[in-house]
Amino acid sequence: MDALIASYGDSSSSSSSDDEDSSASNSPFQPILNLQPSPLPPPPLSLLTPPNSLFCTPDNLQMGQSSRVRSFPHVEGNYALHVYIPVHLSQPARKEAAHFLQKVSFNFPGLHVVDADIALENLHTDGQKVADIALGREFHISLGRTVPIRVHQIDSVVAMLRQKLQSQKRYWIDFSNWEVFVNDEGTRTFLSIEVKTGGLPEITKQIQAVNEVYRLHNLPEFYKDPRPHISVAWASGDVSDALKRVVGEEAKKHATTFGGSSAITKRVFTIKFSGVECKIGNKPYKICKLPD
């Protein structure tokens, strides 16, 4: 009993009891009926997730970046799935693309850096800033629509994508010409560089493989006639007609400056295919990766 009393001694003495009857405070038998056991803390999330599982915690699966506009409402427990080929521009490619982007942004105010709210008109006087800020990031060739999936679908989607796309060979991707696209909702217009020749057959097959995985999970498939591209700038609303006019005019000037029409119609730049990735919420997954 003395041990039991001693174990609660600090707890009872911590309360203010100076005015209590001294005889009661000196009694060896203090009441302990009001003492409540502390509730157990919740288990760490890592214990709920097997170490080798493809599941991830909600902190790692927060929905997209604030600079992106989702085409579907956020629902608790849903996470955005995006399957893509990562694209990085070389320094020479950035320099030439930056020159063209400077001219377009000068004649078309309102363009912004993709995935950011940086206005290109604030950068267009400095070609190096355009190259570094607007073009010195990772771009994506989408292989499927960006769609919401539930947590319980993550393992299955990632495993099937890896199975379908594991046997990929290296190939060249030619970004052939500047093009203008509008999202399905007509809320944003994008200045993009399209793949029309080299790499198009391979990318088309990869899109078909992703479509199969989407179909098995009751997800909407990609566009019937896909046009692979990367987007480098955006503007609010559907301003495609006006932007196409500016791009067309600058393309003609650019072709003359850089040695004739073939310079603009053949390709803007070329990269080697290096793999496929997907992002679920904010968590990236390697689907297939070719050695450097």
VEXMILO-399432 format. One record per residue: x, z, y of N, C-alpha, C, O in turn; residue in three letters. Coordinates in steps of 0.1 Angstrom, whole numbers, plus 5000, padded with zeros to 4 digits. Layout:
N
X,Z,Y,X,Z,Y,X,Z,Y,X,Z,Y,ALA
...
% end
This chain:
292
5008,5000,4988,5000,5000,5000,5009,5000,5013,5006,4993,5022,MET
5020,5008,5012,5029,5009,5023,5034,4995,5026,5036,4991,5038,ASP
5037,4987,5016,5043,4974,5018,5033,4965,5024,5036,4957,5033,ALA
5020,4966,5020,5009,4958,5026,5007,4961,5041,5006,4952,5049,LEU
5007,4974,5044,5006,4978,5058,5017,4973,5066,5016,4969,5077,ILE
5030,4974,5060,5041,4970,5068,5041,4955,5071,5045,4951,5082,ALA
5035,4947,5062,5034,4932,5064,5025,4929,5075,5027,4918,5081,SER
5016,4937,5079,5007,4934,5090,5010,4942,5102,5004,4941,5113,TYR
5021,4950,5102,5025,4959,5113,5027,4951,5126,5021,4955,5136,GLY
5035,4940,5125,5038,4933,5138,5025,4927,5144,5024,4926,5156,ASP
5016,4922,5135,5004,4915,5140,4995,4925,5147,4991,4921,5158,SER
4993,4937,5142,4984,4946,5149,4991,4952,5161,4983,4955,5171,SER
5004,4954,5161,5010,4959,5173,5011,4950,5184,5014,4954,5196,SER
5010,4936,5182,5011,4926,5192,5000,4926,5201,5001,4921,5213,SER
4988,4931,5197,4977,4932,5206,4978,4943,5216,4984,4953,5213,SER
4971,4942,5227,4971,4953,5237,4963,4964,5232,4950,4963,5232,SER
4968,4976,5229,4960,4987,5224,4965,5000,5230,4963,5011,5224,SER
4970,5000,5242,4975,5012,5249,4964,5022,5251,4966,5034,5251,ASP
4951,5017,5253,4940,5026,5257,4933,5031,5244,4924,5039,5245,ASP
4937,5027,5233,4930,5031,5221,4934,5045,5217,4944,5050,5222,GLU
4926,5052,5210,4928,5066,5206,4941,5067,5198,4943,5060,5189,ASP
4949,5076,5203,4963,5078,5197,4962,5082,5182,4970,5078,5174,SER
4952,5089,5179,4950,5093,5165,4947,5081,5156,4952,5080,5145,SER
4939,5072,5161,4936,5060,5154,4948,5051,5152,4950,5046,5141,ALA
4956,5050,5163,4968,5042,5162,4979,5047,5153,4987,5040,5147,SER
4978,5061,5151,4988,5067,5142,4983,5068,5128,4991,5072,5119,ASN
4971,5064,5126,4966,5065,5112,4973,5055,5103,4975,5043,5107,SER
4977,5059,5091,4983,5050,5082,4974,5039,5076,4978,5030,5070,PRO
4961,5041,5078,4951,5031,5073,4944,5024,5084,4933,5028,5088,PHE
4950,5013,5088,4944,5005,5099,4935,4995,5093,4939,4989,5082,GLN
4924,4992,5099,4915,4981,5093,4921,4967,5094,4927,4964,5105,PRO
4920,4959,5084,4925,4946,5084,4914,4936,5081,4917,4924,5078,ILE
4902,4940,5083,4891,4930,5079,4890,4919,5089,4885,4908,5085,LEU
4895,4920,5102,4894,4910,5112,4905,4900,5111,4906,4890,5119,ASN
4915,4903,5103,4926,4893,5102,4923,4881,5094,4919,4882,5082,LEU
4924,4869,5100,4921,4856,5094,4933,4849,5090,4943,4849,5097,GLN
4934,4844,5077,4945,4837,5073,4947,4824,5081,4937,4817,5084,PRO
4959,4820,5085,4961,4808,5093,4958,4796,5084,4962,4795,5073,SER
4951,4786,5090,4948,4774,5082,4961,4766,5079,4970,4766,5087,PRO
4961,4760,5067,4973,4752,5063,4974,4740,5071,4963,4733,5074,LEU
4986,4736,5075,4987,4723,5083,4984,4711,5074,4986,4712,5062,PRO
4980,4700,5080,4977,4688,5072,4990,4683,5066,5001,4685,5072,PRO
4990,4676,5054,5002,4671,5048,5007,4660,5056,4999,4652,5062,PRO
5020,4658,5056,5026,4646,5063,5021,4633,5057,5019,4632,5045,PRO
5019,4623,5066,5014,4610,5061,5023,4604,5051,5018,4596,5042,LEU
5036,4607,5052,5045,4601,5042,5042,4605,5028,5045,4597,5018,SER
5036,4617,5026,5032,4621,5012,5020,4613,5007,5018,4613,4995,LEU
5012,4608,5016,5001,4600,5012,5004,4586,5009,4995,4578,5004,LEU
5016,4582,5012,5020,4568,5010,5032,4567,5001,5043,4573,5004,THR
5031,4560,4989,5042,4559,4980,5054,4553,4987,5052,4544,4996,PRO
5067,4557,4985,5078,4552,4992,5080,4537,4991,5085,4531,5001,PRO
5076,4531,4980,5078,4516,4979,5065,4508,4982,5065,4496,4980,ASN
5055,4515,4988,5043,4508,4990,5044,4499,5002,5052,4502,5011,SER
5035,4489,5003,5035,4480,5014,5026,4486,5025,5025,4480,5036,LEU
5019,4497,5022,5010,4503,5032,5019,4509,5043,5031,4512,5041,PHE
5013,4510,5055,5021,4516,5066,5011,4525,5073,4999,4524,5072,CYS
5017,4535,5081,5009,4545,5088,5002,4538,5100,5006,4528,5105,THR
4991,4545,5105,4984,4539,5116,4993,4538,5128,4991,4529,5137,PRO
5003,4546,5130,5012,4545,5141,5020,4532,5141,5022,4526,5152,ASP
5023,4527,5129,5030,4514,5128,5021,4502,5128,5025,4491,5128,ASN
5008,4505,5128,4998,4494,5127,4989,4493,5139,4978,4488,5137,LEU
4993,4497,5150,4985,4496,5162,4983,4482,5165,4992,4473,5164,GLN
4971,4479,5171,4968,4465,5173,4976,4459,5184,4980,4466,5194,MET
4980,4446,5182,4988,4438,5191,4993,4443,5205,4990,4454,5208,GLY
5000,4435,5212,5005,4438,5225,4995,4436,5236,4986,4428,5234,GLN
4997,4444,5246,4987,4443,5257,4987,4429,5264,4977,4426,5270,SER
4998,4422,5263,4999,4409,5270,4992,4398,5262,4989,4387,5267,SER
4988,4401,5250,4980,4391,5242,4965,4393,5243,4961,4405,5246,ARG
4957,4383,5242,4943,4384,5243,4938,4382,5228,4939,4371,5223,VAL
4932,4392,5223,4926,4391,5209,4913,4383,5210,4905,4384,5219,ARG
4912,4374,5199,4899,4366,5198,4889,4374,5190,4878,4368,5187,SER
4891,4386,5187,4881,4394,5180,4882,4408,5185,4893,4413,5189,PHE
4871,4416,5185,4871,4429,5190,4878,4439,5182,4879,4437,5169,PRO
4884,4449,5188,4891,4459,5180,4881,4468,5173,4872,4473,5179,HIS
4883,4470,5160,4875,4479,5152,4884,4489,5145,4895,4485,5139,VAL
4881,4501,5146,4889,4512,5139,4892,4508,5125,4882,4506,5117,GLU
4904,4508,5121,4908,4505,5107,4911,4491,5104,4915,4487,5093,GLY
4909,4482,5114,4913,4468,5113,4926,4466,5120,4930,4472,5130,ASN
4934,4457,5114,4947,4454,5119,4949,4439,5120,4945,4432,5110,TYR
4955,4434,5130,4957,4419,5132,4968,4414,5123,4979,4419,5123,ALA
4964,4403,5115,4974,4396,5106,4978,4383,5113,4969,4375,5117,LEU
4991,4381,5113,4996,4368,5119,5008,4364,5110,5017,4371,5108,HIS
5007,4351,5104,5017,4346,5095,5024,4334,5103,5017,4326,5109,VAL
5037,4334,5103,5044,4325,5112,5058,4322,5108,5064,4329,5099,TYR
5064,4311,5113,5078,4308,5112,5085,4312,5125,5081,4308,5136,ILE
5094,4321,5124,5101,4325,5137,5110,4314,5142,5117,4307,5134,PRO
5111,4313,5155,5118,4302,5161,5127,4308,5173,5122,4315,5181,VAL
5140,4305,5173,5149,4309,5183,5156,4296,5189,5161,4288,5181,HIS
5156,4295,5202,5162,4284,5208,5177,4286,5210,5181,4297,5214,LEU
5185,4276,5208,5199,4277,5211,5201,4277,5226,5192,4273,5233,SER
5213,4280,5230,5216,4280,5244,5215,4266,5251,5208,4265,5261,GLN
5220,4255,5244,5217,4242,5250,5202,4238,5251,5198,4232,5260,PRO
5195,4242,5240,5180,4239,5240,5173,4247,5251,5164,4242,5258,ALA
5177,4260,5253,5171,4268,5264,5174,4261,5278,5165,4261,5286,ARG
5186,4257,5279,5190,4251,5293,5181,4239,5296,5176,4238,5307,LYS
5180,4230,5286,5172,4218,5289,5157,4221,5290,5150,4216,5299,GLU
5152,4230,5282,5138,4233,5283,5135,4241,5296,5124,4239,5302,ALA
5144,4249,5300,5143,4257,5312,5142,4247,5324,5134,4250,5334,ALA
5150,4237,5324,5149,4227,5335,5135,4221,5336,5130,4219,5347,HIS
5129,4217,5325,5116,4211,5325,5106,4222,5329,5097,4219,5337,PHE
5107,4234,5324,5098,4245,5327,5098,4248,5342,5088,4251,5348,LEU
5110,4248,5348,5111,4250,5362,5103,4240,5370,5095,4244,5379,GLN
5104,4227,5367,5097,4217,5374,5082,4218,5373,5074,4217,5382,LYS
5077,4221,5360,5063,4223,5358,5057,4235,5366,5047,4234,5372,VAL
5064,4246,5365,5059,4258,5371,5059,4257,5387,5051,4263,5393,SER
5068,4249,5392,5069,4247,5407,5056,4239,5411,5051,4242,5421,PHE
5052,4229,5403,5040,4221,5406,5027,4226,5401,5017,4221,5403,ASN
5028,4237,5393,5016,4243,5387,5017,4258,5388,5020,4264,5378,PHE
5014,4264,5399,5014,4278,5400,5004,4285,5391,4993,4279,5388,PRO
5007,4297,5386,4997,4303,5377,5002,4304,5363,4996,4311,5355,GLY
5013,4298,5360,5019,4299,5346,5026,4312,5345,5033,4317,5354,LEU
5025,4318,5333,5032,4331,5330,5040,4329,5317,5038,4321,5309,HIS
5050,4338,5316,5058,4339,5304,5049,4343,5292,5041,4352,5294,VAL
5050,4337,5280,5042,4341,5269,5045,4355,5265,5057,4359,5265,VAL
5034,4362,5262,5035,4377,5258,5040,4386,5269,5045,4397,5266,ASP
5039,4381,5281,5043,4389,5292,5034,4385,5304,5028,4374,5305,ALA
5034,4394,5315,5027,4390,5327,5036,4387,5338,5034,4390,5350,ASP
5047,4380,5334,5057,4376,5344,5054,4362,5349,5053,4353,5341,ILE
5051,4360,5362,5048,4347,5367,5060,4338,5368,5071,4342,5373,ALA
5059,4326,5362,5071,4317,5362,5074,4313,5376,5086,4309,5379,LEU
5065,4313,5385,5068,4309,5399,5077,4318,5406,5084,4315,5416,GLU
5078,4331,5400,5088,4340,5406,5102,4338,5400,5112,4344,5405,ASN
5103,4329,5390,5116,4327,5383,5121,4312,5385,5133,4310,5383,LEU
5112,4303,5389,5116,4289,5388,5127,4285,5397,5133,4274,5395,HIS
5131,4293,5407,5143,4289,5415,5156,4292,5408,5167,4288,5413,THR
5155,4300,5398,5167,4304,5390,5166,4299,5376,5160,4306,5368,ASP
5173,4288,5373,5173,4282,5359,5177,4292,5349,5172,4292,5337,GLY
5187,4300,5352,5193,4309,5342,5183,4320,5338,5181,4324,5327,GLN
5175,4325,5349,5165,4335,5346,5154,4329,5337,5148,4336,5328,LYS
5150,4317,5340,5140,4310,5332,5145,4309,5317,5137,4311,5308,VAL
5157,4305,5316,5163,4303,5302,5163,4317,5295,5160,4317,5283,ALA
5167,4327,5302,5169,4340,5296,5156,4347,5293,5153,4353,5283,ASP
5147,4348,5304,5135,4356,5303,5124,4349,5296,5117,4354,5287,ILE
5122,4336,5300,5111,4328,5294,5114,4322,5280,5105,4321,5272,ALA
5126,4319,5278,5130,4311,5266,5140,4319,5257,5143,4314,5246,LEU
5144,4330,5261,5154,4338,5253,5148,4348,5244,5153,4359,5242,GLY
5136,4345,5239,5129,4354,5230,5125,4347,5217,5128,4335,5216,ARG
5119,4354,5208,5115,4348,5195,5101,4341,5197,5092,4348,5202,GLU
5100,4329,5193,5087,4322,5193,5082,4320,5179,5089,4323,5169,PHE
5070,4316,5178,5063,4315,5165,5056,4302,5163,5049,4297,5171,HIS
5058,4296,5151,5049,4285,5146,5039,4292,5137,5042,4296,5127,ILE
5027,4292,5142,5016,4299,5134,5013,4290,5121,5011,4278,5121,SER
5012,4298,5110,5008,4291,5097,4994,4295,5093,4989,4291,5082,LEU
4988,4303,5101,4974,4308,5098,4968,4314,5111,4975,4317,5120,GLY
4955,4315,5111,4948,4321,5122,4952,4336,5123,4955,4342,5113,ARG
4952,4342,5135,4954,4356,5137,4940,4362,5134,4931,4360,5142,THR
4939,4370,5124,4926,4376,5119,4927,4390,5116,4938,4395,5114,VAL
4916,4398,5117,4916,4412,5114,4915,4414,5099,4907,4408,5092,PRO
4923,4423,5093,4922,4427,5079,4921,4442,5079,4925,4449,5088,ILE
4916,4447,5067,4914,4462,5065,4927,4467,5058,4935,4460,5053,ARG
4929,4480,5060,4941,4486,5054,4943,4483,5039,4954,4481,5034,VAL
4932,4484,5032,4933,4482,5017,4936,4468,5013,4939,4466,5002,HIS
4936,4459,5023,4940,4445,5020,4954,4442,5022,4959,4431,5017,GLN
4962,4451,5028,4975,4448,5033,4984,4445,5021,4991,4434,5021,ILE
4985,4453,5011,4994,4451,4999,4991,4438,4993,5000,4430,4989,ASP
4978,4435,4991,4974,4423,4984,4978,4410,4991,4983,4401,4986,SER
4975,4410,5005,4978,4399,5013,4993,4396,5013,4998,4385,5011,VAL
5001,4406,5015,5016,4405,5016,5022,4400,5003,5030,4391,5002,VAL
5017,4406,4992,5022,4402,4978,5019,4388,4975,5027,4381,4970,ALA
5007,4383,4979,5003,4369,4976,5010,4360,4984,5014,4349,4980,MET
5012,4363,4997,5020,4354,5006,5034,4352,5000,5039,4341,5000,LEU
5040,4363,4996,5054,4362,4990,5054,4354,4978,5063,4346,4975,ARG
5044,4355,4970,5043,4347,4957,5042,4333,4960,5048,4324,4954,GLN
5033,4329,4970,5030,4315,4973,5042,4308,4980,5044,4296,4979,LYS
5050,4316,4988,5060,4310,4997,5074,4314,4993,5083,4311,5000,LEU
5076,4319,4981,5089,4323,4977,5099,4312,4974,5111,4313,4976,GLN
5094,4301,4970,5103,4289,4966,5104,4279,4978,5098,4268,4976,SER
5110,4283,4988,5111,4274,5000,5126,4269,5001,5135,4277,4998,GLN
5127,4257,5006,5140,4251,5008,5142,4249,5023,5133,4248,5031,LYS
5155,4249,5027,5158,4247,5041,5155,4233,5045,5157,4223,5038,ARG
5149,4231,5057,5146,4218,5063,5148,4219,5078,5148,4229,5084,TYR
5148,4207,5084,5149,4206,5099,5136,4205,5105,5127,4198,5100,TRP
5134,4212,5116,5121,4211,5124,5124,4205,5137,5132,4211,5145,ILE
5118,4194,5140,5120,4187,5153,5108,4191,5162,5096,4188,5159,ASP
5111,4197,5173,5100,4199,5184,5100,4187,5193,5109,4185,5201,PHE
5090,4179,5191,5090,4165,5196,5087,4163,5210,5093,4156,5217,SER
5076,4170,5215,5072,4168,5229,5064,4180,5234,5059,4188,5227,ASN
5063,4180,5247,5055,4190,5254,5040,4187,5253,5036,4176,5254,TRP
5033,4197,5250,5018,4195,5249,5011,4207,5255,5017,4218,5257,GLU
4998,4206,5257,4989,4216,5263,4978,4219,5253,4971,4210,5248,VAL
4976,4232,5250,4966,4237,5241,4957,4247,5248,4961,4254,5258,PHE
4945,4249,5244,4936,4259,5249,4931,4267,5237,4928,4262,5226,VAL
4930,4281,5239,4925,4289,5228,4910,4286,5225,4903,4280,5233,ASN
4905,4291,5214,4891,4288,5210,4881,4293,5220,4870,4286,5221,ASP
4884,4304,5226,4874,4309,5236,4875,4303,5250,4866,4305,5258,GLU
4885,4295,5252,4887,4288,5265,4891,4298,5276,4889,4295,5288,GLY
4897,4309,5272,4901,4319,5282,4916,4317,5286,4920,4323,5296,THR
4924,4310,5278,4938,4308,5282,4942,4294,5278,4938,4288,5268,ARG
4951,4288,5286,4957,4275,5284,4972,4277,5282,4978,4285,5289,THR
4978,4270,5272,4992,4272,5268,5000,4260,5270,4996,4249,5266,PHE
5011,4261,5276,5021,4250,5276,5030,4252,5264,5037,4262,5262,LEU
5031,4242,5256,5037,4243,5242,5046,4231,5239,5046,4221,5247,SER
5054,4233,5229,5062,4222,5224,5058,4220,5209,5059,4229,5201,ILE
5054,4208,5206,5048,4204,5194,5057,4198,5184,5067,4191,5187,GLU
5054,4201,5171,5062,4195,5160,5053,4183,5155,5042,4185,5150,VAL
5059,4171,5156,5051,4159,5152,5058,4150,5142,5052,4142,5136,LYS
5071,4153,5140,5079,4144,5130,5086,4153,5120,5080,4157,5110,THR
5099,4155,5123,5107,4163,5113,5101,4177,5111,5099,4184,5120,GLY
5099,4180,5098,5094,4193,5094,5079,4194,5093,5074,4204,5087,GLY
5072,4184,5098,5057,4185,5097,5052,4185,5083,5043,4193,5081,LEU
5057,4177,5074,5051,4177,5060,5054,4191,5054,5045,4196,5047,PRO
5065,4197,5056,5068,4210,5050,5059,4221,5056,5054,4229,5048,GLU
5058,4221,5069,5049,4231,5075,5035,4229,5071,5028,4239,5069,ILE
5030,4217,5069,5017,4215,5065,5014,4221,5051,5004,4227,5048,THR
5024,4220,5042,5023,4226,5028,5023,4241,5029,5016,4247,5022,LYS
5031,4246,5038,5031,4261,5040,5017,4266,5045,5013,4277,5042,GLN
5012,4258,5055,4998,4262,5060,4988,4262,5048,4979,4271,5048,ILE
4989,4252,5040,4980,4251,5028,4981,4263,5019,4971,4269,5014,GLN
4994,4268,5017,4996,4280,5009,4990,4292,5015,4984,4300,5008,ALA
4992,4294,5028,4986,4305,5035,4971,4304,5035,4964,4315,5033,VAL
4965,4292,5036,4951,4291,5035,4945,4296,5022,4935,4302,5021,ASN
4953,4294,5011,4948,4298,4998,4948,4314,4997,4938,4319,4992,GLU
4957,4320,5003,4957,4335,5004,4946,4340,5012,4939,4349,5009,VAL
4944,4333,5024,4933,4337,5032,4919,4335,5025,4911,4344,5026,TYR
4918,4324,5018,4905,4322,5011,4902,4332,5001,4891,4336,4999,ARG
4913,4337,4994,4911,4347,4983,4907,4360,4989,4902,4369,4982,LEU
4910,4362,5002,4906,4375,5009,4894,4373,5018,4892,4382,5027,HIS
4887,4362,5017,4876,4359,5025,4879,4359,5040,4872,4364,5049,ASN
4891,4354,5043,4895,4353,5057,4894,4338,5062,4895,4329,5054,LEU
4891,4336,5075,4889,4322,5080,4902,4314,5079,4913,4319,5083,PRO
4901,4302,5073,4913,4294,5072,4917,4287,5085,4911,4288,5095,GLU
4929,4281,5085,4935,4275,5097,4927,4262,5100,4918,4258,5093,PHE
4930,4257,5112,4923,4245,5116,4925,4233,5106,4935,4232,5100,TYR
4915,4225,5106,4914,4214,5096,4926,4204,5098,4932,4200,5088,LYS
4929,4201,5110,4940,4192,5114,4950,4200,5122,4950,4199,5134,ASP
4958,4208,5116,4967,4217,5123,4978,4209,5131,4982,4198,5127,PRO
4982,4214,5142,4992,4208,5151,5003,4219,5153,5002,4226,5163,ARG
5013,4220,5145,5023,4231,5146,5030,4230,5159,5033,4219,5164,PRO
5032,4242,5166,5038,4242,5179,5043,4256,5182,5039,4266,5175,HIS
5051,4257,5192,5054,4270,5198,5048,4270,5213,5049,4260,5219,ILE
5043,4281,5217,5039,4282,5231,5049,4290,5240,5053,4301,5236,SER
5052,4284,5251,5062,4290,5260,5057,4296,5273,5064,4304,5279,VAL
5045,4292,5276,5039,4297,5289,5023,4296,5288,5018,4289,5279,ALA
5017,4304,5296,5002,4304,5296,4996,4306,5310,5003,4310,5319,TRP
4984,4301,5311,4976,4303,5323,4962,4307,5320,4957,4304,5309,ALA
4956,4314,5329,4942,4319,5327,4932,4308,5327,4933,4299,5335,SER
4922,4309,5318,4911,4300,5318,4915,4286,5312,4926,4285,5307,GLY
4906,4277,5312,4908,4264,5307,4912,4255,5318,4903,4249,5325,ASP
4925,4253,5320,4930,4245,5331,4938,4233,5324,4948,4228,5330,VAL
4934,4229,5312,4942,4220,5305,4943,4206,5311,4954,4200,5311,SER
4933,4201,5318,4933,4188,5324,4944,4188,5335,4952,4179,5336,ASP
4943,4198,5344,4953,4198,5355,4967,4200,5350,4976,4194,5355,ALA
4969,4209,5340,4982,4211,5335,4988,4199,5327,4999,4196,5328,LEU
4979,4192,5320,4983,4179,5313,4988,4169,5323,4998,4162,5320,LYS
4982,4168,5335,4986,4158,5345,5000,4161,5350,5009,4153,5351,ARG
5002,4174,5352,5016,4178,5357,5026,4176,5347,5037,4171,5349,VAL
5023,4180,5334,5033,4178,5323,5036,4164,5321,5047,4160,5319,VAL
5025,4155,5322,5028,4141,5320,5037,4135,5330,5046,4127,5327,GLY
5034,4139,5343,5043,4134,5354,5057,4139,5352,5066,4131,5354,GLU
5059,4151,5349,5072,4157,5348,5079,4151,5336,5092,4149,5336,GLU
5072,4148,5325,5078,4142,5313,5084,4129,5316,5095,4125,5311,ALA
5077,4121,5325,5082,4108,5328,5095,4109,5337,5105,4102,5334,LYS
5095,4118,5346,5107,4121,5355,5118,4126,5346,5130,4122,5348,LYS
5115,4135,5337,5125,4141,5328,5131,4130,5319,5144,4130,5317,HIS
5123,4121,5314,5128,4111,5305,5138,4102,5313,5148,4098,5308,ALA
5135,4099,5325,5143,4090,5334,5157,4097,5337,5167,4091,5336,THR
5156,4110,5340,5167,4118,5343,5177,4119,5331,5189,4119,5333,THR
5171,4121,5319,5179,4123,5307,5181,4111,5298,5183,4112,5286,PHE
5180,4099,5304,5184,4087,5297,5173,4079,5290,5176,4074,5279,GLY
5162,4078,5297,5152,4069,5291,5141,4076,5283,5142,4088,5281,GLY
5131,4068,5280,5119,4074,5274,5122,4081,5260,5115,4090,5257,SER
5132,4076,5253,5134,4081,5240,5139,4096,5241,5137,4103,5231,SER
5145,4100,5252,5149,4114,5253,5138,4124,5253,5140,4135,5248,ALA
5126,4119,5258,5115,4129,5258,5106,4127,5246,5099,4136,5242,ILE
5105,4115,5240,5096,4112,5230,5102,4115,5216,5095,4118,5206,THR
5115,4115,5215,5122,4117,5202,5121,4132,5198,5116,4135,5188,LYS
5127,4141,5207,5126,4155,5204,5130,4163,5217,5138,4158,5225,ARG
5125,4175,5218,5130,4184,5228,5141,4192,5223,5151,4194,5230,VAL
5140,4197,5211,5151,4204,5204,5148,4205,5189,5137,4202,5185,PHE
5158,4209,5181,5157,4209,5167,5163,4222,5162,5173,4227,5167,THR
5156,4228,5151,5161,4240,5145,5161,4238,5130,5154,4229,5125,ILE
5168,4247,5123,5167,4248,5108,5156,4258,5104,5156,4269,5110,LYS
5148,4255,5095,5138,4264,5090,5146,4276,5083,5155,4273,5075,PHE
5143,4288,5086,5150,4299,5080,5142,4309,5073,5147,4319,5067,SER
5128,4308,5073,5120,4317,5066,5106,4318,5072,5103,4312,5082,GLY
5098,4327,5065,5084,4329,5070,5083,4345,5071,5088,4352,5063,VAL
5076,4349,5081,5073,4363,5083,5058,4365,5086,5051,4355,5089,GLU
5054,4377,5085,5040,4380,5090,5041,4393,5097,5049,4402,5094,CYS
5031,4395,5106,5030,4408,5113,5016,4413,5111,5006,4406,5113,LYS
5015,4426,5107,5002,4433,5105,5002,4444,5115,5009,4454,5113,ILE
4993,4444,5125,4994,4453,5136,5008,4451,5143,5010,4440,5148,GLY
5016,4461,5144,5029,4460,5149,5040,4460,5139,5052,4460,5142,ASN
5036,4460,5126,5046,4461,5115,5050,4447,5110,5041,4440,5105,LYS
5062,4443,5111,5066,4429,5105,5070,4430,5090,5074,4441,5085,PRO
5067,4419,5083,5070,4418,5069,5078,4405,5067,5074,4395,5072,TYR
5089,4406,5059,5096,4394,5055,5089,4387,5043,5087,4394,5033,LYS
5084,4375,5045,5077,4369,5034,5087,4361,5026,5087,4362,5013,ILE
5095,4353,5032,5106,4346,5025,5117,4344,5035,5115,4341,5047,CYS
5130,4346,5031,5141,4345,5040,5152,4337,5033,5156,4340,5022,LYS
5156,4326,5040,5167,4318,5035,5180,4323,5040,5181,4328,5051,LEU
5191,4323,5032,5204,4328,5036,5209,4319,5048,5207,4307,5048,PRO
5216,4325,5057,5222,4318,5068,5233,4308,5064,5239,4302,5072,ASP
% end
